[in-house]
Amino acid sequence: MIITREAISRAMLACPRDLFVPPPHRAEALADRPIRVEAAGFNISAPHVQAAALEALALEPGCRVLDVGCGCGIVTAYAAYLSGSRGEVVGVDIRPAALELATGNLQRLRQQNLEFSEVAAPISLELHNVFVPLRRHAGRYDAVHVGGAVPESRVGELVALLGPRGGRIVAPVASELRLITKLPDGTVRHRVLSSVAFSELELPRDVEVVQAIEAERSERARRVEVPGSTFASDLAGLAPPGADLAALAAEAARATEAEGGSSAAGAAAAATAEGTSSPRKAANGVRAERMEVDVGPGKATKPARSALTAAAVAPASPVDISREDADVDDGAAAPAPSDRGAVAGGAAAGSGGGGVPAYLSRAAAALQLGPPDCGLVGPGWRLPAHRRVLQARCELLRAHAGSGMRDSDATTFAAPPELDSREAVEAFLHYVYLDCLPPGGVESSAMPQLIHAGIYFGCHRLVKLCEWLLAKELMAAGEAAAAKASAASSRAGTQGQGQGQGQGPPGGGGSRERASGRSTSSGGSGGSGGSGGSGKIFGFATGAGGPADASARGPAGAAADPSRGSTGGSGGDAAAAAAATEAAEAAAAEELLASAVASAGPLLALADEYGLDGLRGVTLQFILDHFEAVSSSEGYRSMPRGLADAVAAEAVARYRELLGSLERMALQGGGD
């Protein structure tokens, strides 16, 4: 094979083969022949075959490339180098061992080759069978490289991966290495490049296809997008020359994350700082965003008392802003909270018992605003603010100031009657001044009022941020319980195999998993978060990165305390402590799920009341996933009949969609 494109030569030199070959096979790395990696279950093609594929694909800077059966990741790396920093490369494989190998190889390449790190396209790796037709891949790519033999009857499924402008596929079809070209008018042409012998790609079963399609639909239902921040542009006219407003917001977000750990607060802060809820990049620019990952020990979450069930959903009736003449004490204290379920941290938000509120102390110096010249007032409290900041950040107050009405120069704004929580308004002002939720947190019962404040004053991104935070915590509760149940099931299966040897068929100790597109984000949506951390929201709580609180667990928690000692030997002590910790974590996950189940009905009502479509979709998904438990909860039974009907309608729609998928596969002559 003679390489005619210099760019391909540079790519192969930049990504040395011996870096991608596992250590036992390094001696074969420089030979122009395929290498069988038995431990990971795949072959590494000969360099001349890879070069021929790259020549035919003719990758250019900015290309979107899919590498099917990415194996050790070497062709993925070549494609990233050729596509450049404006491109995008996705590697998929059905073998977790292959993805683990590829991830390590690509990270080492970025560390050892600075040129590659600077010029290569971002890379994502995914556990996925390409013959599972997921929306996120359909019509997305300019080029597709396939590392295994494809049946003639399945070539059309590969063509469907190319974008509307057309593109190129290099794939072994039977014994031929083919270049398959899709033209912009939809015409598809085939050209044989050479004769080859490749292992066949594994085809998914019909049931796996249906499961993957349903999993993707569920994943879409769980997604709430947070729009990009407008903080810097909103306040640009108020900042002195050279002020870095983006740095101010980022610093506030980091402070929130530091106090909230990896909790929902930290996740919200990360989303605020990034302005998006896109998957988090892994180290060295390699994302493994859809690989399934295990939840390790010590990540259990700890439930708190549920406050959502007692939290009334405030009506969204409009209330005029007017000049308030009442004499309100600026230092009036907020009513003592009865149940401190903190949304974004652990302590009360605000000024810490008097003095300058946190939102002013951090922002005033950077913006050089001077003393406050207005305030928001409610029953028994007044919160200082600056008219220019409120007008810059709030649609309602901006429109009011420019209305020319008699009270357009008001210096005191009365919060609407439904917005009577000082903490909710203080959290609202914290967002206005610093673009993130307060480190101290928000009482769970005040969360509906914080959303109401965002809607009322016209801070739409704040509403979306709260919506995303609620959705994330709800789904984290279900995922934590599912992870514990899955781990328990795996242990039970392993014990059963050990006790029942010889009772099953040969090799019956486990079947080979076929990737079907089922996926979870390894980094969470928009940053840290999920089931580990220290935040709690509407009665959902997360631990501090360790076992559940022993003091709240009774005997199980006591047994997990190593200081209590044991009558057994050291091995017995360790086993007993591990078992007790595991039991405490399982109990914590169950209690967390119970709290979420109790909150699901009120959350659906909240989403319906305020028109929070993203939260509504997430809550409907949670209810359908846990319908037996949720439908018997008091919160669900007290929902309006219309919401219960909406749950039923959603279930029927999904059932019909499932039947439609099965019918389509039957007409196509699917497998089993």
Secondary structure as the mmCIF struct_conf table of DSSP 4:
data_model
#
loop_
_struct_conf.conf_type_id
_struct_conf.id
_struct_conf.beg_label_comp_id
_struct_conf.beg_label_asym_id
_struct_conf.beg_label_seq_id
_struct_conf.end_label_comp_id
_struct_conf.end_label_asym_id
_struct_conf.end_label_seq_id
HELX_RH_AL_P HELX_RH_AL_P1 GLU A 6 ALA A 14
BEND BEND1 CYS A 15 CYS A 15
HELX_RH_AL_P HELX_RH_AL_P2 ARG A 17 PHE A 20
BEND BEND2 VAL A 21 VAL A 21
HELX_RH_3T_P HELX_RH_3T_P1 PRO A 23 GLU A 28
TURN_TY1_P TURN_TY1_P1 ALA A 29 LEU A 30
BEND BEND3 ALA A 31 ARG A 33
STRN STRN1 ILE A 35 VAL A 37
TURN_TY1_P TURN_TY1_P2 GLU A 38 GLY A 41
STRN STRN2 PHE A 42 ILE A 44
HELX_LH_PP_P HELX_LH_PP_P1 SER A 45 ALA A 46
HELX_RH_AL_P HELX_RH_AL_P3 PRO A 47 LEU A 57
TURN_TY1_P TURN_TY1_P3 ALA A 58 ALA A 58
TURN_TY1_P TURN_TY1_P4 PRO A 61 GLY A 62
STRN STRN3 ARG A 64 VAL A 68
TURN_TY1_P TURN_TY1_P5 GLY A 69 GLY A 69
TURN_TY1_P TURN_TY1_P6 GLY A 71 CYS A 72
BEND BEND4 GLY A 73 GLY A 73
HELX_RH_AL_P HELX_RH_AL_P4 ILE A 74 SER A 83
TURN_TY1_P TURN_TY1_P7 SER A 85 ARG A 86
STRN STRN4 GLU A 88 ASP A 93
BEND BEND5 ILE A 94 ILE A 94
HELX_RH_AL_P HELX_RH_AL_P5 PRO A 96 GLN A 112
HELX_RH_AL_P HELX_RH_AL_P6 LEU A 114 VAL A 119
BEND BEND6 ALA A 120 ALA A 120
HELX_LH_PP_P HELX_LH_PP_P2 ALA A 121 PRO A 122
STRN STRN5 ILE A 123 LEU A 127
TURN_TY1_P TURN_TY1_P8 VAL A 130 PHE A 131
BEND BEND7 VAL A 132 VAL A 132
TURN_TY1_P TURN_TY1_P9 ARG A 135 GLY A 139
STRN STRN6 TYR A 141 TYR A 141
BEND BEND8 ASP A 142 ASP A 142
STRN STRN7 ALA A 143 VAL A 146
BEND BEND9 GLY A 148 GLY A 148
STRN STRN8 ALA A 149 VAL A 150
HELX_RH_3T_P HELX_RH_3T_P2 GLU A 152 ARG A 154
HELX_RH_AL_P HELX_RH_AL_P7 VAL A 155 VAL A 159
TURN_TY1_P TURN_TY1_P10 ALA A 160 LEU A 161
STRN STRN9 LEU A 162 LEU A 162
TURN_TY1_P TURN_TY1_P11 PRO A 164 ARG A 165
STRN STRN10 GLY A 167 VAL A 173
TURN_TY1_P TURN_TY1_P12 ALA A 174 SER A 175
STRN STRN11 GLU A 176 LYS A 182
TURN_TY1_P TURN_TY1_P13 PRO A 184 ASP A 185
BEND BEND10 GLY A 186 GLY A 186
STRN STRN12 VAL A 188 SER A 195
HELX_LH_PP_P HELX_LH_PP_P3 SER A 199 SER A 199
STRN STRN13 GLU A 200 GLU A 200
HELX_LH_PP_P HELX_LH_PP_P4 LEU A 201 ARG A 205
HELX_RH_AL_P HELX_RH_AL_P8 ASP A 206 ALA A 221
TURN_TY1_P TURN_TY1_P14 ARG A 222 ARG A 222
HELX_LH_PP_P HELX_LH_PP_P5 GLU A 225 SER A 229
HELX_RH_AL_P HELX_RH_AL_P9 PHE A 231 LEU A 235
TURN_TY1_P TURN_TY1_P15 ALA A 236 LEU A 238
BEND BEND11 ALA A 239 ALA A 239
HELX_LH_PP_P HELX_LH_PP_P6 PRO A 240 PRO A 240
TURN_TY1_P TURN_TY1_P16 PRO A 241 GLY A 242
HELX_RH_AL_P HELX_RH_AL_P10 LEU A 245 GLY A 260
TURN_TY1_P TURN_TY1_P17 GLY A 261 SER A 262
BEND BEND12 SER A 263 SER A 263
HELX_RH_AL_P HELX_RH_AL_P11 ALA A 264 GLU A 274
TURN_TY1_P TURN_TY1_P18 GLY A 275 GLY A 275
BEND BEND13 THR A 276 THR A 276
HELX_LH_PP_P HELX_LH_PP_P7 SER A 278 SER A 278
STRN STRN14 PRO A 279 PRO A 279
HELX_LH_PP_P HELX_LH_PP_P8 ARG A 280 LYS A 281
HELX_RH_3T_P HELX_RH_3T_P3 ALA A 283 GLY A 285
STRN STRN15 VAL A 286 ARG A 287
TURN_TY1_P TURN_TY1_P19 GLU A 289 ARG A 290
BEND BEND14 MET A 291 MET A 291
TURN_TY1_P TURN_TY1_P20 PRO A 297 GLY A 298
HELX_RH_3T_P HELX_RH_3T_P4 LEU A 308 ALA A 310
STRN STRN16 ARG A 323 ARG A 323
BEND BEND15 ALA A 326 ALA A 326
TURN_TY1_P TURN_TY1_P21 ASP A 330 GLY A 331
HELX_LH_PP_P HELX_LH_PP_P9 ALA A 332 PRO A 337
BEND BEND16 SER A 338 SER A 338
STRN STRN17 ALA A 342 ALA A 342
BEND BEND17 VAL A 343 ALA A 347
BEND BEND18 GLY A 350 VAL A 356
HELX_RH_AL_P HELX_RH_AL_P12 ALA A 358 LEU A 367
TURN_TY1_P TURN_TY1_P22 GLN A 368 GLN A 368
BEND BEND19 PRO A 371 PRO A 371
STRN STRN18 CYS A 374 GLY A 378
TURN_TY1_P TURN_TY1_P23 PRO A 379 GLY A 380
STRN STRN19 TRP A 381 ALA A 385
HELX_RH_AL_P HELX_RH_AL_P13 ARG A 387 ARG A 393
HELX_RH_AL_P HELX_RH_AL_P14 GLU A 395 ALA A 401
TURN_TY1_P TURN_TY1_P24 GLY A 402 GLY A 402
BEND BEND20 SER A 403 SER A 403
TURN_TY1_P TURN_TY1_P25 ARG A 406 ASP A 409
BEND BEND21 THR A 411 THR A 411
STRN STRN20 THR A 412 ALA A 414
HELX_LH_PP_P HELX_LH_PP_P10 ALA A 415 PRO A 416
TURN_TY1_P TURN_TY1_P26 PRO A 417 GLU A 418
HELX_RH_AL_P HELX_RH_AL_P15 ARG A 422 LEU A 434
BEND BEND22 ASP A 435 CYS A 436
TURN_TY1_P TURN_TY1_P27 PRO A 439 GLY A 440
STRN STRN21 GLU A 443 GLU A 443
HELX_RH_3T_P HELX_RH_3T_P5 SER A 444 ALA A 446
HELX_RH_AL_P HELX_RH_AL_P16 MET A 447 PHE A 457
TURN_TY1_P TURN_TY1_P28 GLY A 458 GLY A 458
HELX_RH_AL_P HELX_RH_AL_P17 HIS A 460 GLN A 499
TURN_TY1_P TURN_TY1_P29 GLY A 500 GLY A 502
BEND BEND23 GLN A 503 GLY A 504
TURN_TY1_P TURN_TY1_P30 PRO A 506 GLY A 509
HELX_LH_PP_P HELX_LH_PP_P11 SER A 511 ALA A 515
BEND BEND24 GLY A 517 GLY A 517
BEND BEND25 SER A 522 GLY A 523
STRN STRN22 SER A 525 SER A 525
TURN_TY1_P TURN_TY1_P31 GLY A 526 GLY A 526
BEND BEND26 GLY A 527 SER A 528
TURN_TY1_P TURN_TY1_P32 GLY A 530 SER A 531
BEND BEND27 GLY A 532 SER A 534
STRN STRN23 LYS A 536 ILE A 537
TURN_TY1_P TURN_TY1_P33 PHE A 538 GLY A 539
STRN STRN24 PHE A 540 ALA A 541
BEND BEND28 ALA A 544 PRO A 547
HELX_LH_PP_P HELX_LH_PP_P12 ALA A 548 ASP A 549
HELX_RH_3T_P HELX_RH_3T_P6 ALA A 550 ALA A 552
TURN_TY1_P TURN_TY1_P34 ARG A 553 GLY A 554
HELX_RH_AL_P HELX_RH_AL_P18 PRO A 555 ALA A 559
TURN_TY1_P TURN_TY1_P35 ALA A 560 ALA A 560
HELX_RH_3T_P HELX_RH_3T_P7 PRO A 562 ARG A 564
BEND BEND29 THR A 567 GLY A 568
HELX_RH_AL_P HELX_RH_AL_P19 SER A 570 TYR A 610
TURN_TY1_P TURN_TY1_P36 GLY A 611 GLY A 611
HELX_RH_AL_P HELX_RH_AL_P20 ASP A 613 ASP A 625
TURN_TY1_P TURN_TY1_P37 HIS A 626 HIS A 626
HELX_RH_AL_P HELX_RH_AL_P21 PHE A 627 SER A 631
TURN_TY1_P TURN_TY1_P38 SER A 632 SER A 632
BEND BEND30 SER A 633 SER A 633
HELX_RH_AL_P HELX_RH_AL_P22 GLU A 634 ARG A 637
TURN_TY1_P TURN_TY1_P39 SER A 638 SER A 638
BEND BEND31 MET A 639 MET A 639
HELX_RH_AL_P HELX_RH_AL_P23 ARG A 641 LEU A 667
TURN_TY1_P TURN_TY1_P40 GLN A 668 GLY A 669
#
